[in-house]
Amino acid sequence: MKFIKTPVKGMCDMLPADMRLREHVLGMIKETYGAYGFMQIETPVMEHIENLTSKQGGDNEKLIFKVMKRGAELQRAIEKGDGELADNGLRYDLTVPLARYYANNKEKLPTPFKAMQLGNVWRADNPQKGRFRQFTQCDIDILGDDSSLAEIELITATAAMLSKILSEVNMNEFTIHINDRRMLAAAALSAGFEQEEIGGALISLDKFDKIGLDGIEKDLLESGYAPEKVEKYMAFYRNVQPGMEIADFCAGVSGEYLPENVGAALADIVGSVKPMLADGVKIVFDPTLVRGMGYYTGPIFEVTLDGYNFSIAGGGRYDQMIGKFSGQNVSACGFSIGFERIVTILKDHAQGSFKLPEGSVAYLVGGKVPTARKAEVLAQAAEARKTGVVATVLPMSKNMKHQIELLEAEGFTKFEKIYE
Protein backbone atom coordinates (compact mmCIF):
# COMPACT_ATOMS: atom_id res chain seq x y z
CA MET A 1 0.00 0.00 0.00
CA LYS A 2 1.35 3.39 -0.99
CA PHE A 3 1.36 6.06 1.71
CA ILE A 4 0.36 9.64 0.85
CA LYS A 5 2.57 12.34 2.36
CA THR A 6 0.31 15.32 1.73
CA PRO A 7 -2.52 16.26 4.15
CA VAL A 8 -6.16 15.45 3.45
CA LYS A 9 -7.82 18.07 1.22
CA GLY A 10 -8.77 21.19 3.15
CA MET A 11 -6.40 20.49 6.02
CA CYS A 12 -2.81 21.56 6.51
CA ASP A 13 0.39 20.78 8.38
CA MET A 14 1.64 23.45 10.78
CA LEU A 15 5.33 24.35 10.62
CA PRO A 16 7.08 25.65 13.76
CA ALA A 17 6.76 29.30 12.66
CA ASP A 18 3.03 28.76 12.04
CA MET A 19 2.59 27.31 15.52
CA ARG A 20 4.48 30.18 17.16
CA LEU A 21 2.13 32.65 15.51
CA ARG A 22 -0.96 30.63 16.41
CA GLU A 23 0.11 30.19 20.03
CA HIS A 24 0.92 33.90 20.22
CA VAL A 25 -2.58 34.81 19.00
CA LEU A 26 -4.26 32.22 21.24
CA GLY A 27 -2.34 33.65 24.19
CA MET A 28 -3.66 37.16 23.51
CA ILE A 29 -7.19 35.81 23.09
CA LYS A 30 -7.10 33.92 26.39
CA GLU A 31 -5.50 36.85 28.21
CA THR A 32 -8.05 39.39 26.96
CA TYR A 33 -11.14 37.24 27.43
CA GLY A 34 -9.88 36.06 30.81
CA ALA A 35 -9.63 39.69 31.94
CA TYR A 36 -13.36 40.03 31.18
CA GLY A 37 -14.17 37.05 33.41
CA PHE A 38 -14.71 34.41 30.73
CA MET A 39 -13.81 30.89 31.92
CA GLN A 40 -12.29 28.35 29.55
CA ILE A 41 -14.10 25.04 29.01
CA GLU A 42 -13.73 22.16 26.58
CA THR A 43 -16.20 19.84 24.87
CA PRO A 44 -15.53 16.61 22.90
CA VAL A 45 -14.74 16.98 19.20
CA MET A 46 -17.44 14.38 18.44
CA GLU A 47 -21.13 14.97 19.10
CA HIS A 48 -24.22 12.81 18.76
CA ILE A 49 -25.44 12.98 15.16
CA GLU A 50 -28.93 13.91 16.43
CA ASN A 51 -27.52 17.08 17.99
CA LEU A 52 -25.65 18.07 14.85
CA THR A 53 -28.66 17.56 12.56
CA SER A 54 -31.26 19.35 14.70
CA LYS A 55 -31.84 22.14 12.14
CA GLN A 56 -29.86 24.58 14.28
CA GLY A 57 -26.70 24.83 12.19
CA GLY A 58 -28.01 26.16 8.87
CA ASP A 59 -25.98 25.09 5.85
CA ASN A 60 -23.33 23.64 8.16
CA GLU A 61 -25.57 20.62 8.64
CA LYS A 62 -24.86 19.75 5.00
CA LEU A 63 -21.12 19.80 5.73
CA ILE A 64 -20.87 17.31 8.60
CA PHE A 65 -18.04 14.81 8.73
CA LYS A 66 -20.03 11.82 9.96
CA VAL A 67 -18.59 9.00 12.05
CA MET A 68 -19.98 5.59 11.13
CA LYS A 69 -21.38 3.14 13.62
CA ARG A 70 -19.05 0.34 14.49
CA GLY A 71 -19.10 -3.44 14.76
CA ALA A 72 -22.44 -5.23 15.11
CA GLU A 73 -24.34 -1.95 15.27
CA LEU A 74 -23.04 -0.95 11.84
CA GLN A 75 -23.81 -4.40 10.43
CA ARG A 76 -27.42 -4.17 11.65
CA ALA A 77 -27.82 -0.75 10.04
CA ILE A 78 -26.45 -2.07 6.73
CA GLU A 79 -28.73 -5.10 6.80
CA LYS A 80 -31.73 -2.93 7.62
CA GLY A 81 -31.04 -0.89 4.50
CA ASP A 82 -32.85 2.26 5.55
CA GLY A 83 -31.02 2.92 8.80
CA GLU A 84 -28.63 5.78 9.56
CA LEU A 85 -25.07 4.49 9.20
CA ALA A 86 -23.60 7.24 11.39
CA ASP A 87 -24.22 7.75 15.09
CA ASN A 88 -21.73 10.57 15.72
CA GLY A 89 -20.15 13.43 13.82
CA LEU A 90 -17.30 15.90 14.15
CA ARG A 91 -18.56 19.21 15.54
CA TYR A 92 -19.01 21.94 12.91
CA ASP A 93 -19.04 24.76 15.47
CA LEU A 94 -18.65 25.26 19.21
CA THR A 95 -22.16 26.59 19.90
CA VAL A 96 -24.21 23.40 19.55
CA PRO A 97 -21.77 21.48 21.80
CA LEU A 98 -21.89 24.35 24.32
CA ALA A 99 -25.68 24.10 24.52
CA ARG A 100 -25.44 20.40 25.29
CA TYR A 101 -22.59 21.03 27.76
CA TYR A 102 -24.57 23.65 29.67
CA ALA A 103 -27.71 21.53 29.79
CA ASN A 104 -25.62 18.68 31.20
CA ASN A 105 -23.57 20.74 33.70
CA LYS A 106 -25.78 23.71 34.61
CA GLU A 107 -25.98 22.84 38.32
CA LYS A 108 -22.18 23.00 38.61
CA LEU A 109 -21.84 26.41 36.92
CA PRO A 110 -22.41 30.02 38.05
CA THR A 111 -25.28 32.10 36.64
CA PRO A 112 -24.80 33.94 34.39
CA PHE A 113 -22.03 31.73 33.05
CA LYS A 114 -19.33 33.34 30.89
CA ALA A 115 -17.73 30.60 28.80
CA MET A 116 -14.61 30.70 26.62
CA GLN A 117 -13.87 27.92 24.11
CA LEU A 118 -10.88 27.43 21.82
CA GLY A 119 -10.86 24.32 19.68
CA ASN A 120 -10.91 22.71 16.26
CA VAL A 121 -14.09 22.23 14.25
CA TRP A 122 -14.68 20.45 10.93
CA ARG A 123 -16.78 21.29 7.87
CA ALA A 124 -16.72 19.54 4.48
CA ASP A 125 -16.54 22.95 2.80
CA ASN A 126 -14.83 24.12 -0.40
CA PRO A 127 -11.29 25.05 0.74
CA GLN A 128 -9.96 28.51 -0.13
CA LYS A 129 -7.63 31.15 1.33
CA GLY A 130 -8.47 31.55 5.00
CA ARG A 131 -11.02 28.71 4.89
CA PHE A 132 -10.15 25.11 5.68
CA ARG A 133 -12.03 21.90 6.44
CA GLN A 134 -10.35 21.67 9.83
CA PHE A 135 -9.99 24.99 11.57
CA THR A 136 -9.81 26.56 15.00
CA GLN A 137 -12.69 28.54 16.45
CA CYS A 138 -12.52 30.85 19.45
CA ASP A 139 -15.88 31.55 21.09
CA ILE A 140 -17.13 33.46 24.08
CA ASP A 141 -20.70 33.01 25.32
CA ILE A 142 -22.81 34.34 28.17
CA LEU A 143 -25.51 31.94 29.35
CA GLY A 144 -28.34 32.86 31.71
CA ASP A 145 -28.43 36.64 31.06
CA ASP A 146 -31.47 37.96 29.18
CA SER A 147 -30.40 41.61 29.41
CA SER A 148 -28.58 43.60 26.72
CA LEU A 149 -25.58 43.70 29.08
CA ALA A 150 -24.63 40.29 27.64
CA GLU A 151 -24.37 41.67 24.10
CA ILE A 152 -22.52 44.76 25.34
CA GLU A 153 -19.97 42.66 27.22
CA LEU A 154 -19.45 40.25 24.31
CA ILE A 155 -18.95 43.01 21.77
CA THR A 156 -16.62 45.13 23.91
CA ALA A 157 -14.50 42.11 24.89
CA THR A 158 -14.19 40.93 21.28
CA ALA A 159 -13.44 44.45 20.02
CA ALA A 160 -10.71 44.84 22.66
CA MET A 161 -9.21 41.50 21.72
CA LEU A 162 -9.24 42.25 17.97
CA SER A 163 -7.74 45.70 18.53
CA LYS A 164 -4.94 44.14 20.56
CA ILE A 165 -4.13 41.51 17.93
CA LEU A 166 -4.49 43.65 14.80
CA SER A 167 -2.51 46.56 16.27
CA GLU A 168 0.58 44.33 16.06
CA VAL A 169 0.45 44.74 12.28
CA ASN A 170 -0.88 48.33 12.38
CA MET A 171 -4.39 47.37 11.28
CA ASN A 172 -6.47 49.27 13.80
CA GLU A 173 -9.60 49.92 11.74
CA PHE A 174 -12.50 47.48 11.61
CA THR A 175 -16.28 47.68 11.68
CA ILE A 176 -18.81 45.91 13.89
CA HIS A 177 -22.14 45.42 12.09
CA ILE A 178 -25.24 44.85 14.22
CA ASN A 179 -28.88 43.93 13.54
CA ASP A 180 -31.69 41.93 15.16
CA ARG A 181 -33.32 38.80 13.75
CA ARG A 182 -36.70 39.96 15.08
CA MET A 183 -36.45 43.12 12.97
CA LEU A 184 -35.57 41.01 9.93
CA ALA A 185 -38.58 38.77 10.57
CA ALA A 186 -40.85 41.79 11.02
CA ALA A 187 -39.74 43.20 7.66
CA ALA A 188 -40.57 39.91 5.91
CA LEU A 189 -43.94 39.57 7.64
CA SER A 190 -44.80 43.19 6.83
CA ALA A 191 -44.19 42.39 3.16
CA GLY A 192 -46.70 39.54 3.33
CA PHE A 193 -44.44 36.52 3.84
CA GLU A 194 -45.88 33.80 6.04
CA GLN A 195 -44.12 32.75 9.23
CA GLU A 196 -42.84 29.56 7.62
CA GLU A 197 -41.46 31.57 4.67
CA ILE A 198 -39.26 33.87 6.74
CA GLY A 199 -36.30 31.48 6.67
CA GLY A 200 -36.30 31.37 2.88
CA ALA A 201 -36.53 35.16 2.62
CA LEU A 202 -33.58 35.57 4.97
CA ILE A 203 -31.50 33.00 3.09
CA SER A 204 -31.84 35.19 -0.01
CA LEU A 205 -31.21 38.44 1.89
CA ASP A 206 -28.06 36.91 3.37
CA LYS A 207 -26.58 36.96 -0.15
CA PHE A 208 -26.79 40.77 -0.32
CA ASP A 209 -23.01 41.37 -0.32
CA LYS A 210 -22.53 38.90 -3.20
CA ILE A 211 -25.51 39.47 -5.51
CA GLY A 212 -27.04 42.81 -4.48
CA LEU A 213 -30.74 43.67 -4.29
CA ASP A 214 -31.49 42.75 -7.91
CA GLY A 215 -29.95 39.34 -7.34
CA ILE A 216 -31.99 38.86 -4.17
CA GLU A 217 -35.20 39.72 -6.03
CA LYS A 218 -34.37 37.21 -8.77
CA ASP A 219 -33.48 34.58 -6.17
CA LEU A 220 -36.77 35.01 -4.32
CA LEU A 221 -38.85 34.84 -7.50
CA GLU A 222 -37.00 31.74 -8.69
CA SER A 223 -37.68 30.17 -5.29
CA GLY A 224 -41.39 30.48 -6.01
CA TYR A 225 -42.45 33.30 -3.70
CA ALA A 226 -45.41 35.41 -4.80
CA PRO A 227 -44.31 38.41 -6.93
CA GLU A 228 -46.39 40.86 -4.88
CA LYS A 229 -44.65 39.77 -1.68
CA VAL A 230 -41.23 39.99 -3.30
CA GLU A 231 -41.98 43.43 -4.76
CA LYS A 232 -43.04 44.82 -1.39
CA TYR A 233 -40.07 43.21 0.37
CA MET A 234 -37.58 44.60 -2.14
CA ALA A 235 -39.15 48.06 -2.03
CA PHE A 236 -38.57 48.04 1.71
CA TYR A 237 -34.85 47.27 1.37
CA ARG A 238 -34.35 49.65 -1.54
CA ASN A 239 -35.33 52.42 0.88
CA VAL A 240 -32.57 51.37 3.25
CA GLN A 241 -29.71 53.89 3.17
CA PRO A 242 -26.15 53.68 4.56
CA GLY A 243 -26.09 55.09 8.09
CA MET A 244 -29.82 54.53 8.54
CA GLU A 245 -30.97 54.95 12.13
CA ILE A 246 -32.46 51.97 13.94
CA ALA A 247 -35.62 53.94 14.77
CA ASP A 248 -36.16 54.81 11.08
CA PHE A 249 -35.89 51.15 10.09
CA CYS A 250 -38.36 50.12 12.79
CA ALA A 251 -40.80 52.80 11.66
CA GLY A 252 -40.96 51.15 8.25
CA VAL A 253 -42.19 47.78 9.54
CA SER A 254 -45.56 46.96 10.99
CA GLY A 255 -45.71 47.27 14.77
CA GLU A 256 -47.95 44.22 14.67
CA TYR A 257 -44.93 42.06 13.88
CA LEU A 258 -42.14 43.82 15.81
CA PRO A 259 -41.99 43.14 19.56
CA GLU A 260 -42.01 46.25 21.71
CA ASN A 261 -38.65 47.86 22.57
CA VAL A 262 -36.60 45.68 20.17
CA GLY A 263 -35.30 48.74 18.35
CA ALA A 264 -34.67 50.66 21.57
CA ALA A 265 -32.73 47.73 23.05
CA LEU A 266 -30.56 47.50 19.93
CA ALA A 267 -29.91 51.25 20.05
CA ASP A 268 -28.94 50.87 23.72
CA ILE A 269 -26.36 48.23 22.78
CA VAL A 270 -24.86 50.48 20.09
CA GLY A 271 -24.84 53.52 22.38
CA SER A 272 -23.21 51.60 25.23
CA VAL A 273 -20.52 49.98 23.07
CA LYS A 274 -19.42 53.06 21.10
CA PRO A 275 -17.55 54.83 23.95
CA MET A 276 -15.69 51.60 24.77
CA LEU A 277 -14.16 51.13 21.32
CA ALA A 278 -10.56 51.92 20.41
CA ASP A 279 -9.75 54.56 17.81
CA GLY A 280 -10.51 53.34 14.30
CA VAL A 281 -13.19 50.86 15.41
CA LYS A 282 -16.81 51.53 14.43
CA ILE A 283 -20.14 49.94 15.31
CA VAL A 284 -22.93 50.45 12.76
CA PHE A 285 -26.51 49.33 12.33
CA ASP A 286 -26.68 47.07 9.25
CA PRO A 287 -30.29 46.28 8.20
CA THR A 288 -29.15 43.61 5.70
CA LEU A 289 -27.03 41.63 8.17
CA VAL A 290 -28.62 38.17 8.54
CA ARG A 291 -26.08 35.61 9.85
CA GLY A 292 -26.82 32.17 8.42
CA MET A 293 -27.35 30.12 11.56
CA GLY A 294 -30.96 29.14 12.19
CA TYR A 295 -30.64 29.34 15.96
CA TYR A 296 -30.38 33.14 16.32
CA THR A 297 -33.36 34.75 18.06
CA GLY A 298 -32.35 38.38 18.72
CA PRO A 299 -29.41 40.75 18.18
CA ILE A 300 -26.75 39.54 15.73
CA PHE A 301 -23.34 40.99 14.97
CA GLU A 302 -20.44 40.60 12.56
CA VAL A 303 -17.00 42.18 12.18
CA THR A 304 -15.41 43.18 8.87
CA LEU A 305 -11.92 44.47 8.11
CA ASP A 306 -11.21 46.92 5.31
CA GLY A 307 -9.57 45.28 2.32
CA TYR A 308 -10.90 41.78 2.99
CA ASN A 309 -14.05 40.28 1.48
CA PHE A 310 -14.90 38.12 4.49
CA SER A 311 -15.95 38.67 8.08
CA ILE A 312 -13.46 38.02 10.88
CA ALA A 313 -15.98 37.50 13.71
CA GLY A 314 -19.69 36.99 14.20
CA GLY A 315 -22.32 36.01 16.72
CA GLY A 316 -25.65 36.78 18.29
CA ARG A 317 -28.36 35.74 20.72
CA TYR A 318 -29.77 32.20 20.67
CA ASP A 319 -32.27 31.90 23.53
CA GLN A 320 -34.02 28.73 22.36
CA MET A 321 -31.17 26.29 21.75
CA ILE A 322 -30.32 25.08 25.25
CA GLY A 323 -33.97 24.28 25.89
CA LYS A 324 -33.83 21.66 23.14
CA PHE A 325 -31.46 19.70 25.40
CA SER A 326 -32.79 20.57 28.86
CA GLY A 327 -36.49 21.13 28.20
CA GLN A 328 -36.21 24.67 29.58
CA ASN A 329 -35.03 27.66 27.55
CA VAL A 330 -31.99 29.53 28.83
CA SER A 331 -30.96 32.99 27.65
CA ALA A 332 -27.76 32.69 25.63
CA CYS A 333 -25.58 34.96 23.54
CA GLY A 334 -22.20 34.37 21.90
CA PHE A 335 -19.43 35.79 19.71
CA SER A 336 -17.03 33.70 17.59
CA ILE A 337 -13.87 34.97 15.91
CA GLY A 338 -12.52 33.60 12.65
CA PHE A 339 -9.20 32.48 14.09
CA GLU A 340 -7.81 31.08 10.82
CA ARG A 341 -8.71 34.24 8.94
CA ILE A 342 -7.04 36.43 11.55
CA VAL A 343 -3.90 34.27 11.44
CA THR A 344 -3.91 34.55 7.63
CA ILE A 345 -4.16 38.35 7.89
CA LEU A 346 -1.28 38.48 10.37
CA LYS A 347 0.87 36.26 8.13
CA ASP A 348 0.14 38.59 5.20
CA HIS A 349 1.38 41.61 7.15
CA ALA A 350 3.73 40.35 9.87
CA GLN A 351 6.92 40.33 7.73
CA GLY A 352 8.61 37.70 9.87
CA SER A 353 7.69 39.25 13.23
CA PHE A 354 6.89 35.91 14.86
CA LYS A 355 10.29 34.21 14.83
CA LEU A 356 12.09 33.00 17.95
CA PRO A 357 13.20 35.70 20.43
CA GLU A 358 16.33 37.68 19.58
CA GLY A 359 19.45 35.98 20.93
CA SER A 360 18.23 32.40 20.54
CA VAL A 361 21.27 30.14 20.41
CA ALA A 362 22.01 26.77 18.80
CA TYR A 363 24.87 24.61 20.04
CA LEU A 364 26.10 22.40 17.18
CA VAL A 365 28.03 19.40 18.50
CA GLY A 366 30.45 17.49 16.28
CA GLY A 367 30.40 13.71 16.04
CA LYS A 368 33.81 13.24 17.73
CA VAL A 369 33.12 15.41 20.78
CA PRO A 370 33.85 13.36 23.95
CA THR A 371 31.20 12.67 26.58
CA ALA A 372 32.69 15.05 29.15
CA ARG A 373 32.66 17.95 26.65
CA LYS A 374 29.05 17.18 25.68
CA ALA A 375 28.12 17.42 29.36
CA GLU A 376 29.74 20.87 29.52
CA VAL A 377 27.76 22.03 26.48
CA LEU A 378 24.50 20.73 27.95
CA ALA A 379 25.25 22.56 31.21
CA GLN A 380 26.05 25.75 29.29
CA ALA A 381 22.72 25.54 27.43
CA ALA A 382 20.89 24.93 30.72
CA GLU A 383 22.42 28.10 32.21
CA ALA A 384 21.38 30.09 29.13
CA ARG A 385 17.78 28.90 29.51
CA LYS A 386 17.72 30.12 33.13
CA THR A 387 18.22 33.66 31.80
CA GLY A 388 15.27 33.31 29.40
CA VAL A 389 17.30 32.50 26.30
CA VAL A 390 16.00 29.85 23.87
CA ALA A 391 18.83 27.31 23.61
CA THR A 392 18.95 24.09 21.61
CA VAL A 393 21.69 21.44 21.43
CA LEU A 394 21.94 19.62 18.10
CA PRO A 395 24.32 17.23 16.34
CA MET A 396 26.36 19.05 13.74
CA SER A 397 25.18 18.24 10.22
CA LYS A 398 27.58 17.33 7.41
CA ASN A 399 26.11 20.24 5.47
CA MET A 400 26.43 22.71 8.33
CA LYS A 401 25.86 25.74 6.11
CA HIS A 402 22.40 24.48 5.13
CA GLN A 403 21.69 23.48 8.74
CA ILE A 404 22.44 27.02 9.93
CA GLU A 405 20.35 28.56 7.14
CA LEU A 406 17.32 26.55 8.28
CA LEU A 407 17.91 27.46 11.92
CA GLU A 408 18.26 31.14 10.99
CA ALA A 409 14.92 30.94 9.18
CA GLU A 410 13.37 29.83 12.49
CA GLY A 411 14.95 32.78 14.32
CA PHE A 412 18.20 31.46 15.80
CA THR A 413 20.82 34.22 15.69
CA LYS A 414 23.75 32.73 17.65
CA PHE A 415 25.62 29.53 16.85
CA GLU A 416 28.19 27.76 19.02
CA LYS A 417 30.13 25.13 17.07
CA ILE A 418 31.76 22.43 19.18
CA TYR A 419 34.20 20.22 17.26
CA GLU A 420 36.08 18.50 20.09
Helices and strands as residue ranges (DSSP letters): H 16-35, E 39-40, E 46-48, H 49-52, G 58-62, E 66-68, H 71-80, E 86-90, H 95-105, G 106-108, E 113-122, E 134-143, H 149-166, G 167-169, E 174-180, H 181-190, G 195-197, H 198-205, H 208-222, H 227-238, H 246-251, H 262-273, G 274-276, E 281-285, E 299-305, E 311-317, H 323-326, E 332-337, H 339-349, E 361-365, H 371-386, E 391-395, H 400-410, E 414-418
